[in-house]
Structures are given as C-alpha cells and as structure tokens.
C-alpha cells in the first residue's frame, strides 16, 4: 500500500481526502498527502504539511513576456531561462 499521495491541484486534494476518509484512512497519520497548489482559499478539514504553491501571477507575467518576445521576433528571457525561436 502506498504511504503518500501527490495531488496536482486544489480540487484533486479535496477529492483525495474524501476518498481516504471513506476508506477509514487519516491524513497524515495513515497517508501523507502532498498538494501541488495553494489550498488557502479552500475549507480543508486538516492542515496539509506539504503544499507546493504555484505563483500564478508570476507564471502569467513570464508567459506574457515570452509571448511578446516571440511576436516581436526576438529571443525572450524570463527568470533566468532563455527561450529560442525555432527556425
């Protein structure tokens, strides 16, 4: 039996917690639960010790900067990563 579950977003962590509860398993005593998203705005019945926050505003800004660079036909650099125009 696994000892941990990695969920991909807020909605899956809530569903996973419900499924674990229905099977009589407790978080984190019986199963560790990791959420790759921020759960602050959800009414989660237990505190999750492992949450990987996704800075959506930063991701959106970097994506827009990169797209502008592509549209302008030049290399775009964001947060130390360089993206090259394919030829």
C-alpha positions as CSV (number, residue, x, y, z in Angstrom):
1,X,0.0,0.0,0.0
2,X,1.4,3.5,-0.8
3,X,2.3,5.8,2.1
4,X,1.9,9.1,0.3
5,X,-0.2,10.6,-2.5
6,X,0.8,13.5,-4.7
7,X,-2.2,15.6,-6.0
8,X,-2.0,18.0,-8.8
9,X,-4.3,20.8,-7.7
10,X,-6.9,22.0,-5.1
11,X,-9.8,20.0,-6.4
12,X,-7.9,16.7,-6.5
13,X,-6.6,17.1,-3.0
14,X,-10.2,17.7,-1.7
15,X,-11.4,14.6,-3.6
16,X,-8.5,12.5,-2.4
17,X,-9.1,13.5,1.2
18,X,-12.7,12.5,0.9
19,X,-11.8,9.1,-0.6
20,X,-9.2,8.4,2.1
21,X,-11.8,9.3,4.8
22,X,-14.4,7.0,3.2
23,X,-11.8,4.2,3.5
24,X,-11.1,5.0,7.1
25,X,-7.7,6.5,6.5
26,X,-6.5,9.6,8.3
27,X,-4.2,12.3,6.9
28,X,-1.3,12.5,7.8
29,X,-1.4,9.6,10.3
30,X,-2.2,6.9,7.8
31,X,-1.4,8.6,4.5
32,X,0.8,11.5,3.7
33,X,-0.8,14.0,1.2
34,X,1.1,16.4,-1.0
35,X,-0.7,19.1,-2.9
36,X,0.9,20.9,-5.9
37,X,-1.2,24.0,-5.5
38,X,-2.2,26.5,-2.8
39,X,-5.1,25.5,-0.7
40,X,-5.5,28.6,1.4
41,X,-8.9,29.6,-0.1
42,X,-10.5,26.2,0.4
43,X,-12.1,24.9,3.5
44,X,-9.8,22.0,4.0
45,X,-10.6,20.0,7.2
46,X,-7.0,19.2,8.0
47,X,-3.8,21.2,7.7
48,X,-1.6,19.9,4.9
49,X,2.1,20.0,5.8
50,X,3.2,19.6,2.2
51,X,1.9,22.2,-0.2
52,X,3.8,23.4,-3.3
53,X,2.5,26.8,-4.1
54,X,2.2,27.9,-7.7
55,X,2.7,31.6,-8.2
56,X,0.0,32.1,-10.9
57,X,0.6,35.8,-11.3
58,X,4.3,35.3,-11.8
59,X,3.7,32.5,-14.3
60,X,1.2,34.6,-16.2
61,X,3.6,37.6,-16.3
62,X,6.5,35.4,-17.5
63,X,4.3,33.8,-20.2
64,X,3.1,37.1,-21.5
65,X,6.7,38.4,-21.6
66,X,7.8,35.3,-23.5
67,X,4.9,35.6,-26.0
68,X,5.6,39.3,-26.6
69,X,9.2,38.3,-27.4
70,X,8.0,35.6,-29.8
71,X,5.6,38.1,-31.6
72,X,8.4,40.6,-31.9
73,X,10.7,38.0,-33.4
74,X,13.4,38.2,-30.8
75,X,14.7,36.0,-28.0
76,X,12.8,36.4,-24.8
77,X,14.4,35.8,-21.4
78,X,12.4,35.4,-18.2
79,X,13.5,34.4,-14.7
80,X,16.9,33.3,-16.0
81,X,15.5,30.9,-18.6
82,X,16.1,31.6,-22.2
83,X,13.7,30.6,-25.0
84,X,14.8,30.4,-28.5
85,X,12.8,30.9,-31.7
86,X,12.7,27.8,-33.8
87,X,13.9,28.0,-37.4
